[in-house]
Amino acid sequence: MIRDHFRIMVVDLGTGGGAPQILEGRNAVAGGSGLAAMLFEQYGLPGRPWDDPEQPLIFTIGPLTGYYPLMSKTVCAFKSPYHDQYAESHAGGRSALSLRFADFDGLVIRGKAPRPSCLSIGSRHLELKDVHFLWGMDLFKTGKMLRRMYKGAGHRSIWRIGPAGENRSAMACINVDTYRHFGRLGSGAVMGAKNLKGIVVLGDGSFALPEGKDYPKLFAEVHRKMTDTDMMEKYHNYGTPINMAILNGIRALPIRNLQKTTDPDMEGISGETFARDTLLRNAACAGCPVGCIHLGFVRERFMGENRYLYRQVSYDHEPIFAAGAMLHVTNAFSVLTLLDAVEREGLDIMSAGVALAWATEALEKGILSTRETLVPLRFGDARSYQEAVHHLGAGTNDFYRLLAQGTMRAARHHGGEDFACVLGQEMAGYATGEVFFTSQALGLRHSHLDAGGYSYDQKDQEPDVHGAVHFLVQDECARVLLTSMVSCLFARGVYGEQVLADCLRAVGYRELAEQTGTVARSVQKLRWRMRLGTGFDPRSVSIPKRFLEVETWRGRIDAGYLAAIQDAYANAILTIARDEDTPDQPSQ
């Protein structure tokens, strides 16, 4: 049944209890990113540190979850250990559909469990179970144990952390159903601080589909666009790793800690190479007909015998960039082995890879020694990086504990800030130019997906500060609408504003369908208010010198253009948060 309110499960880990609560505001924020910001506004404690037990850990889905293809994401919101400010991270898997079948629009977790625990919820179920025996266990073994403990399939979703989360690393992620992640800005550390090793959502309920002719007709058309056209073909056949060769070809791939942007050795880790040599199968998030998850394989000798264990490892462009290009590891199987090691620790691969690239260059320059790194890090040496990943997840010594709080924190302490590849957090796998660098550095999530700056850079046009900032503001607004639904952003070519309005109308959200543009702008402002209200100042962001040394197909980065975009975008963000109209957002 369509409802204009939200149904939120609020859990207190201190008592082990919780109850559903009704929250108004569906027509104001839709769900997903908007609902997460609304819940943080209600439950968040801006003046207290990120690991205060009463800080909320929030998970939300959208009004179209379960009704249309690729409405498959869940938004996770929290106060980040990375910068102690409001943060968002998104993941797929079975997470969203499981919450839908459990009849919840959101889950809010407060307090701290008295001992290491696992929380399980369903439509008629809530339990906090002591799992102290899992504490210290790697992410693979944890997943295996939780699957045995919590029976079910289909609509069961298992979220867990590894040692990195237990050690409160700002690079710790939450693994979702093995192959997906709430990856960036340290959500895993928030779970660790709450003594929460796992969360199991049991989608044990059901919901009715809309009656009438409009819904099935529209569903069929959306499904056709997702499957029968070439719009989504690249995501199924090669996935995002297809970008490796493209970016390398246009001198826009970060290589060897961004000392290079192109290298013929990248052929060894191109999307085509992975598909030809390592691909076992495709997989998909629940409710997705595309199947963009690509699983390669690694093998290891079984107990020293002449037998081998084979494990499946998911790969995408960003993991290959971080564990491959950035570390100059140019063998596809070596990259997968390194990704497997990162998964075991429960680390975000982009942050871990970029951090180790900085440490390698710092070691080369004599800023660090093996007294800090424990292993002789060398570009291209996958085996040494495997060892370093374990040290990073375990926090073996003072150096790795500091590095786990962010590359720039370690650089400020030891030196080497100029070549720390940090844009708000460790950079994503694009070196396209000034607009992207600004977009990630100042973006709300410090993510390459906040806005398509990497796309704007690739247009053949003269530098235009106003045009670039206008694009970033408007593109963020459009994406915020999608992440409030919550759609996979791969589907943004299908789910334009009109299609989203039609989809909402067909399932019964008529009022919401009439004001999608207003909702998008309102959510954009609300999110920025949450971020600025927890201490973010876009005017204080600095971009390290290494980014000014980058050369792309257009030549060397224009420092003046970069600074001008930064300044203009920072002012635009402040204007949005103050709820004022700008030239980029005319009054209605």
N, C-alpha and C positions, 0 to 999 in steps of 0.2 A: 504494500500500500504506500502510495506517495504521501510524504508528510512535509509540511513546511518548516518543521523544527528539526533539530538534531537530537539523536539519542547517543549519549556519551557514557561510557563506563569509566568511572573514577575509582581508582584503587589506592589504598593506603598500605604500603608495604610494611609499615611499622606494626599494624594490627593484623595484617593479612586479610582484611575485609574490603568491601567495596560495593557500590550499587550504581545502577544506571541513573543518569540524570537527564532531564529534558532542557535543551538550550534553544532559545529562539534565535533567528537570524539567517535562516536558509536563503531568503531572497536578498540579503545584504552581502553575503560572502560566498555563497554557493557550497563550498566544502574545501577539501584539500588544503592548499596553501592559505586560503582565506580563513578557513575554520581553525587551522593550526595557530595562526596569528591571533585570532579571537580568543582561543583557549589560553594562549600564553599571556595575553592581556589580562585574563581573569585569574589565572593560577600562578603566573610567573612572578619572581621576586627580583626585580631589576637591581636592587641595591645589595643583594647578597651574592656570594660567589657561586660559580657553576656547580660545585659539588655540595652545596647546602642540601641536606636531605629533603627539604620541602620544595626544592626546584622541580618542576614537572618534566617528565619525559612524555611527549605527546605523539600520537599516531592518528592520522586522519585519512579518510577516503572521500570520494566525491559523489554527486547526485546521479551520475551516469555509470558508476561502478556496477558491473554485473549486467548491464543492459546493452552495451555496445562493444565491438572489438577494440582492443588496445586501451580501454579504460581500465588499466591494469596496475596502476602505481599507487603507492601509499606514501604520504608525506610524514616525515619524522621531524619534530621541532624540539629544540632544547637550548639551554644556555651552554655555549661551547667551551670546552677546556682549552681550545686553541687561542681564543681571544677574550673569553669571558663575556661574550655578547650573544644576542639572539642568533640562532642558526637554523637552517633547514637542510635536510638530506632526503633524497627520494629513492625508493626501491620498488621492484616488481615482485616476481615469483608468484606465490599463491597468497601473498600478504593481503592484498586488497579484497580479493574475492572471499577469503576466509572471514575478514571482518564484516563484509556484506552479509554472508550467510549466518554469522553470529548476531546479526541485527544491530550492529553498532556503526555509527558514523565516525566515532573517534574513541580513542583509549587514552586516558590521562593517568600516569603512574607517579605517585608522590611518596615521600618517605624513604626509609632505608630498611631493608629486611634485617632481622637480628643475626642472621647467618646466611651463607651463600644459598640462594634459592632459585627456583624456577616458578614463574607465574603461568598458569594456564587459565584461559577464559573461553566461554562459549555462550550461547544464547541463554542457557539455564545452568551455567557452571562457572565457578570461580574457586581456584585453589592456589595456595602458595606452598610449595613443597620444598623441604630442606634437601639440597643437593650438594652438601659440603664436599662430598667425594668427587665431584666434578671440578672443583676449584683447582686451578693449576693444569687442568687437562687441555690439550690442544683442541683446535676447533673441529677437526675431523672426528676425533674420538668423542667429543661432546655431542656432535650431531648424531652419531651412531647410538649413543646411550639414550638421548632424548627421543629418538624414533622408537626405541624399544619400550621406553617408559610411557609414552603417550601414543597409544595405538590409533590408527585412522589413516586415511588417505584422501586424495581428492581435495577436500576443503580444509585440510589441516596444514597450517603454516608454522614453521619452526624458526625462530630468530635466536641467535646465540652469539656469544663473544668468546674470544680466545685469550691467551695470556696477556696480550697487549691491553685489552680492556680491563682486565683485573688489575694491571699495573697502572691504570689511569693514563695511558698514553694518549696524547692529543691526536695521534694518528690512528687510534683504534676504531674499527668499524663494527657494525652489527651485520653478521652474515644472515641472509634470508634464503632459506630453502636451498642451501649449498652454492648456488650459482649467481645469486644477486646480493646486493649490499646496500645498506645505508652507510655510504662510504666515507664521506668527507666531514671534516671538522670535529671528529671525535665523539660521535654518538656512543661508540662502544665503551668509552671511558665513563660516560654518564651511567650506563648500565652497571659497570664495575663499581662505581662509587655507591650505587644503591644495593650492592651485594646481590645483583641479579645476573645470574649466569645465562638464563634462557627465558624466553617468552614463547608460549605455544598458544596459538589461536585455533580453536576448534570450531569450524563452521558447521555447526550441528543443526542449524535451522533451515528455513526456506523462505522464498519470497515469490510473489506472483508476478508474471509478466503482464504488461498492459494489454487490454482488450481492444478490439477494433482493427481496422485495416492499416492505419497510418504507421504504427510501430513496425510490424513485420516488413512492410514495403521499404521503409527507410533503413531498417537494419540490413536488409538484403543489398541495398544500394551501397551502403557504407562498407559492408563486407566485400562486395565486388571490387570496390576501389582498392581495398587492402590486399586483395589476392589476385585479381584477374588483370591488373594493369602493371606496368613496369615501375610504378611509383614506389613500391616497396621491394622490388626485386633484388636490389643490391643488398638490402639488409638480410635477406634470406640466403642468397647465394654466397656472398663473401663476408657480409657484415661490415661493421665500421672499419675493420683492418684494411679495407680497400683504400682507405685514406693514407696509409703509410707511403705507398708508391706515389700517389698524387702529390702529397705535401713534399716528399723528397724531390720530386721532379720540378717543383716550383720554388725550391730553396726556402721551405717554410716548416721543416721538421726539426724540432729541437733534438740535437745529437751531442753526446759527450758533454753533458752539463751545459748545453747551449753554446758550446764553442764553435759548432758548425750547424748548418741548416740543410746540408745535402751531403750524401756520401754513397758511392756505389755499393758499399758493403750492406746497405739497407735492403738490398735485394734478398738477402738471406732471411729477413724477417718481414717481408711484404705480406699483404693479405693473400695474394696468390700463392705464395710459398706455404703459408700456413694451411690453406685450403687443400693444396696438392699433397703435402707431406704429412700433416699432423691431424687433419680433421677426422673425427670419428662419427659425429652426428650433430644434428641441430636439435635444439630444445626451444621451448617457448614459455613465457609467463602464462598463468591462467587467464583465459579469456582473450588470448592473442593467436590469430591464425597465421602470423608471419614467420615466427621461428627464427629470431635474430640471434639467439644464444648459440654460439659455436663452441663445441667441446673438442679439444685436442687431447692427446694422451701423453703421459710420462710413464716410465717404468723404472723399477728398482729391483735389485736382486733380493730374493726372499731368504732371509736368515743365512746369508753367505752361500746358499746352495745354487745350483745351476737352474734355478727357476726364478720367475720374475712376477712381480705384482704390477698391474697396470692400473693407473688412476686417470680419471677424466678431469680435465682442467679447462675452465671456461676462459676465453680470451676475447678481447675487443681492442679497438685502436688504442685507447688510453693505457691499458695494462701493457700492451706491446711497446708503446712509447716509453713508459716509465721503467720497465724491467729490461727493455731491449735497447732502443735508440739512445736514451739518456745515459745508460751505462755502457754503451757501445758493445753490448752482447748481441752478436749478429747471427746466432744459430737458433732456429725456431724451437728446437727441442730444449735447448739450454734456457730459453726464455720461459717456456712452459714449466720447467723444473723450478725456476726461480719464483714464478707465480704460485706454484704449489707450496713453496716454503712460506711465502707471504700470507697465503690463505691459512696455513696452519697456525700462524701466530695471531691471526685476526687483525691484520693491519690494512689500512687503506693503501693500495698499491701505488697510486700517484704520489702521495706524500712520501712513502717509504723509498720509492725509486729516486725521486728528485733529491731527497735528503742524502742518500748514499752517493749520488753523483756529486753533490757539493763536498761531501766528506772525502771522496776520492781526489778531487782537484785540490782540496785543502792539504791532503797528505802529499800530493805531488809538489806543492809549493812550499812545503815545510812548515805550514801553519799548525798542522797536526802531526803526530807521530803514532807508531803502532802501540805506544803506551795507552793512547786513547782508543784507537780503532780496534785493537786486539788482533786484528787480521790485516795483512798487507793488501789493502784495497787497490785494485788496478782496473782501469777501464778494460772491459772485455773478459775479465776473469769471473765467470759465473759462479764458480765454486766458492771463491772468497766472499762473494755477495750473499750466497746462501748462509754462510756462517754469520755474516753481519746482520742479516735479517733476523736470525734467532736472537742475537744480542740486542737488537733494537726492540723486539717484542718483549723480551725478558727483562730489559733494563739492567743488563749485566753489570755495568759500572756507571760512574758519574757522567761520563761522556754520552753514553747511549741513553741514559735517563733524560739528559738535557736535550739531546737531539730529538727524542720522542715527543718533546713538547713543541717542536717546530724548528725547521732549518734555520730561520732567522734568529731564533733565540740562541742557538748554538753558535751562529756566526758572530753575533754581538759579543758573546763571551770569549770566543777563541780568535776572532778575526775572520776576514773573508766575506764580509757583507756584500762587497761589490759583485761577487759572482754567485751569490745565493739566488737561485731561480725561484723567487717567491713573488707572487702577485696576490697579496692578501693571504693566501696559503700557497703551498707548493704548486707550481704552474701545471696547466693541462698541456696536452700534446700538440700545440699549435704555436708556430712562430710567424704568424702571417703579417703582423705589423702593429702600428700604433693603436688602432681602434680596438683590436682584440686585447692588447696588453692593458689598456684602460678599462675595458669591459670586465676582465677578470679581476683586476686589482681593486676596483671600486664596486663591483657587483655585490648584491646582497648576500649571495652564497659564495662569492669568490669562485664561481664556477664558469666553465666555458659554455654552460647552457643557460646562464642568466639572460644572455642576449647573443645574437649571432654576430658578434664582432669579427670573428674569423671569416665569416662570409662577406661582410662589408669590405674588409681589407682586400679581398680578391677581385673586387670590381675595378675595372680600368677607368679611373676617374682622378681628377685633381684633388689634392687635399682640401677638405671642406669641414671645418670645425663644427659649424652649425648643423650641416647635414649629418655628420657622424653622430653628434649628440642627439639630434632628433631621431635618428634611426635607433639608437640604443634605448631611449626612453619608450618609443612606440613598440619596439620589438619585445622589450621586457614586459610591457603591458599585455601584449598578445599572448606571450608565454605564461604569464600569471593566470590568465583566464583558463588556459589548458591545464595548468597545474592545480587549479581549483576544482577541476572536474573529476578525477585526476587522470589525464591522458598521458600515455607515453609520448614524449616529444618527437619520436620518429613519425608519429601520425599527424604532425602539424600541417602537412600538405593536404590532408584530407579534412581535418577538423578546423575549417575556417569558422569565423564568427557566425555566419549564417547557418552553416551546417550544425554547429553546436546548438544554436537557437532552435532549429528544427528538431534535433534529437531531444532536447529538453521538453519541447512542446508535445512530442509524440508519447513521452512517458508520463506526462501530466504536470510538469513544472511550467505552467503557462506564464505565471507572473515573472518567474526568473528568466524565462526565454525572451521576454520583452525588454530586458534591461541588462543584457550581457556586457555591453560596453561600459555602462555605469558601474557594474559589479567589478569588472576588471580594473578600472581606475581606482575604485574604493579599496580593493584588496592591495593594489600596488602601494597606495599611501599607507595603509594599515601596517603592512610588512616593514616599510621603511621607518615608520614610527616606532615599531618594536625594536628595530636594529639600532636606531639612533638613541632610543630611550635606555638602551643598555650600554651606551658608551661609545658607539662608533662615530667618528668624525671623518667624512670622506676627504676633507681638505688636508688631513694629516697623513694620508697615504703616500708613501714614497716608492718609486720603482727603481730597483737596483741598477747599477751601471751596466751590468752584463746585457740588459735588454737594449741599451743604446748602442751596443756593439754588433747587434744582429744585422746580417745582410740577407735580404730576400731577393726575388726576381726584380723587384723595383729599386734595389739598391740599399744603401745603409739607412737605418732608422733615422727619421728626422726628429731630433730632440725637441726642437721648438714646437713642431706640430703635436708631438706626444704631450708636452706640457700644457699646451693650449686646450687639447681635448680633455685632459685630466681636470683642469681648472673649471672648464665649462660643464663637464658632467657632474663634478662635485656640487656645483651650484644648483644644477637641475635636481639632483637628489635631495638637497636641503629644501628646495622649493616644493617638491612633491610631498615630503614629510610634513611640511608646514600647512599642507592642504590648500596651496595657492595654485592658481592657473599659471601656466608658462606658455611661451610661444609654441612649445611642442605639444601642449595639451590645452587646446582652446576651450573656453567655457561652453557649456551645452545650452 
